[in-house]
């Protein structure tokens, strides 16, 4: 009689329900709140831009599929005790692989990656079979919310969730770039400019997307150096794999400037060519001028700016700052420019620089007070920071 009561009460339902809830909640937050842009990019690549990812529907379909996979694994390997969570391993592995794409998505997995996947599945299968054989001798006391059986399963679920985060693409800058491109596709330039605005990290792709978003608003000369930038004009346009648009149509960007490049060209050569040809839009002029500033070529900037702007106080902020710097650094400037407020600000910066003898301390203080100025960019931002 006592034995029959023990069997009747031998229920692992709380463990199975808890694992299912943890998996569904984690998968939903992971897919819908963190990896939406990456999944949209992956679908864009594999469908060649013919279909578009719908976040909520896509998330629910993926979770349903992964849950059915777990149910199938459980039917084959009915782990009910302390290792029930192991039945979620294939689903967790697939979840990680679905969100592991990088800029080169579409090329499939490398042979070494496939070997790692097969090795992980082989090790999991061996452990699962061993656990299945051992569970018959495990204590069959009911599993409460804080039982050892429950805690072991929650530990296994937590370990697998950390594994998903380790395998998946969690590169913040890559996600910023995808999110900014998605905002451009939706016509929300302001949102594209807000993405990752407080982060000090960037790369060539994110730099290119931000420059385009600023240009569409006519704010390139006014706000460019508010953002961290890769200090090379080659990062201004999608000329190679590092800067290529991942989802946004490149033709739209070149239409904004006036014409597509003929063959492979350096960015500055392309901009000068379309300006000479008369095909360029007004946006291309600011691209050229900002390209000189990004490359720290003050002499070329000073020679060219008079072709497109009247040299007065109505210039965009960073053009004025660049001219102030140029006039302080050149004994015979080709353009005479003075701005009482900016001249005083630059003199204050120089005075502050002189008070800090140690280079790293001086850079830190200048970043604290002048990070959004062209002067700070010119003296302290180097290509080495972004390699």
N, C-alpha and C positions, 0 to 999 in steps of 0.2 A: 504493500500500500504506500509506504513512504517512498519507495523507488519510483512508483508511477507518478506521484506528485512531483518528484524532482524532474522527471522527464517532461511533464506537462508545463512546468515553470521554466524549462530550459529554453528561453527565448533570446535570440540575438537581434530581435527587431530593433531595439533602441540603438544598437551599434550601426546597423545598416541604414536606419533613418538618419542618424547623425552624420554619417559619412556622405550620404546623398545630399543632405542640406549643405554641408560644408563645400562639397564639390560644385554644386549648382551656384551657390552664392559667389564662390571664388571665380568660377568660370565667367559668370555674368559680369562681375566687376572688372575682371582682366580683359575681357573682350570688348565690352561696351564702354567702359570708362577710360581704358588705357591704350588699347590696341586698335581702336576703330580706324584711325588713319592708315595704319600699316596694312590692315585687312583690305581697305579700299584700294590701296596701292597694289597689293598682291592681285586682287581681282582685276584691276585695270591692266596689269601686265599680262596675266594669263588669258584674258578675254580680248587682248589687243585693243582695249578701249571701247569695246562694243557694249559692255554691260557696266552697271554702276552698283556699288555696294550700298545696301540699305542697313544701317547699323543695328536697329532693333530686330528686324526680321533675320538678318544674318546671324546675329548673336543667338537668337532662339533656335535657329536651325542647327547651328554648330553644337549648342548644348544638348539638343535632342539627339543628335547623331552620336555624340560622345557618350551620352547616357545609355543609349541602345548598345553601344560597343561594350560598356561596362557590364550591362545586363547579360550580354552574350558571353563575356569572360566569366562572369559569376556562374552561369549555367554549366560551363565547361570545368571550372575550378571553384566549386562551392565552398569558398573560405568563409567561415561564419564567426570565428572566434577572434583572437587577438590580431589576426592578420587579414581581416576582411578588407581593410583599406588597400591591400595589394591588388585587388581586382580593378582598381582605378588606375593602375600604372599605365596600361596601354592608352587609355583616354588622356591621361596627363601628358604622356609622351607626344601624342598627336597634337594636343593643345599647344605644347611648346614648339613643335615643328611648324604649326600653322602661323605662329607669330614670331618666326625667326628670320623672316626675309630681310635682306639688305638692299642696297641700291642696285645690285646685280641680280635681283629676283628674276626668274624666268630661265636661268641657266641650270636649274635643278640642283640637286645636292652633289657634292664631290664624292668620289669613291671612298675617301677616308671617312666622310660623314656617314655614308651608308654602313660602313664597317662598325662605326661607333653605335649606330642605331641597332644593328643586328646583335652586337655584343651586349648592349643594355637589355634587349628583349630576351636573350639567352640567359643572362644572369637572373633576370626577373623570373623567368619560367622555372629555373632550377630552384630558386628560393620558394616560389609559390607551391611547387610540387612537394618540396620538403615540409612546408608549413601545413599542407593538406594532409599529409600522413601523420603529422604530430598532433593535429587538432583533436583526434579521437581520444587522446589520453589527457586532454586539457580539462580542467575543472569545468563543470556544466552549471555552475551557479548563475542565477540571473544577472544580466549586465545592467547595472544602474548608470546614472549620469556620471558619477565619479568613480566608477569601478576601475580596476586595473586594466581590464579588457578595453574599456572605452578610452582610457588615457593612452594606451599603446596605439590604438587605431588613430587617435587624433595626432599623435606624434608622427606616425607614418604619413598621414595626410599633409601635415605641415612640411615634412621633409620633401614630399613630392611637389608641393607648391613652390618651395624654394628652388627646387630643380627646374621647374618651369621658368621661373624668373631668371635663372642662370643660363638656360639654353636660349630663351627668346631674345629678340632684339629690344633692348631697353636703353639704347643710345639716345640720350635726351636731345642732342642736336639734330639727329636724323628725324626724330619725331617732330621737332619744331619745324623742320623744313617741310615735312609732309603736311602738317597742319596748316602751315602758311599757304602752301600750294592749294590745298582744298578750299581755303578761304578765298583765294584768287578766283578759283573756278566758280565759286558761288557769288562772285562779284563783291565780296566784302573786304575791300582793301585795308580798312582800319583794323579789322580783326587780324589780318595777315601781319600787320605791323606790331600788334600787341603780343604776338606769339613769342615767348622766350625773351621778352624785352628786358627783364631784370637779370637774365643770365649773362655771365661774362664769356660764355663759350659760344663758338660759332665755327662754321666751315665754309668752303667755297660755295656750296649749294645754297645754304641759308643766306649768305651774303648776296648772292645773285637774286634770290627771290625778294629779299628786302629792298634792294636797289630798284627792282622793277615796280614793286608796290609803291614806293616813294615817288617814283617817276610818274606813275599813273595819276597821282594826286598833285603833281607839280611841285613836290616838296624836296626834291633831291638835294638842291643846294642849301636848303634850310634845315634839314634834319638828319642828313646822312651820317654824321659822326656822333649821333646820339647812340648808335649801335656799335657793338664790337664787329670789326670787319677784317676779313683776310686782306692784308695790305698788298694787293696786286690787282691791277686793272683786268687781268685775265679772269678774275672771279666775277666780273660784271655781267657776262653773257654766257649762255650755255654752249661753250665751244668744245668741251671735252667731257669725259665721263664724270669728272668731279663736280661739274657745274650743271650737267644736263637736267632739264626739267623732268621730273618723274611722272607727273600726271597732267600738268597744265600744257596746252598746245604751244609748242615753240613758235609756230607761225604767227600766233597772236602777239607774241613779244616783238618779233621782228617787224610786224605790221605797225606796231606802236612807234618803232624807230624810223620806219620808212621803207626799208628794203632788206631782203635776206642777203647774207654774205655769199659771194661766189667762191665756192670751194672753202678750204680751210685757211682762215686768216687770223692774225693776231687781233685782239679786240680793238686796240687803238688804231691799227691800220684800217680795220673795217669802218670804224666811226669816221676817220678822216676821209675815207674814200666816198662814203655816202654823202658827207657834207659837201665835198667837192663836186659830186655828180648832180646836186640839186634835188636828190630824192629824199633827203633827210627831213624828218619832222623837227619841231622845236625841242622835243624830248631828247633827240640825238645830240643836240648842242650841250645840254646839261650832262648827258652821259660822257661826252668828250671832256668837258671841263672837270667833272668829278673824277674821271679816269686819271687826269693829270694830278689831281690832289691825292688820290689814293696811292699813286706811284711816287708821291712827294716830289714831283717835277714842277717846282714853283716857277721856274723860268718859262717853261712852255705854257703854263697856266696864265702867267702875266702877259705873254705875247698874244694869246688867243682870246682872252676874255673881252677885250675891246671890240671884237668882231660881232659879238652877240649881245653885249650889255653896255649901257651907259655907265661910266664909272662914277657913281655917286652913292649917297647913303641908302638908296633903295635896293641895293644888291642883296641877294640872299645871305643869311648869317655867315655861312662857312666860306663864301667867296670873300666877304669882308675880312674875316679872320685871316684867310690865306694872304690877302693883299697886305694886311698889317704886318704879318710875319715876313713876307717878302721884302717889304720896305725896310724892316729892321735888319734883315740879313744881307741885303745888297747895297753896296755903296753907290752904284749907278743904276738904279731901277729903271726899267723901260716904262713903267707905269707909276706915277706918283699918286699915293693914296694915303689919306689920314682920316682917322675917326677918333674923336676925342675920347669917347667912352672906351672903345676897344684898345686904343693906345694905352690908356691908364690901366686897363685890366691886364694887358700883356706886360706892362712894367711891374705890376704887382706880382705876377707869376714869376718873372725873372728875379725879383727881390726875394721871394719865398725860396726859389731854387738855390739861391746863394747861401741861405742859412743852413742847408742840409748838405754836409760833406760826403756822407756815405751814400753811394748810388741807389741801393735798394730802398733806403729810408726816403731819399728824395723822390724816387719814383712813386712810392706809396703815398706820400703827401700830395704830390701833383695829381695823382689819380683821384684822391679824395676830394680835391678842390676843383680840378679842371678836366675830369675824365671825358666830359662831353664837348670839349673844345678841339678844334683842329690843331691847335698848338700842342696839346698833349699827344694826339695821334702822331704828329710829325716827329716829335722828339723821342717818344717812348714805345710806340707800337712797332714791332718787328715781325718779319715773316717767320722767324724762329718760333714764335709763340704758337703758331698754327700748323706746325709740321707734326 
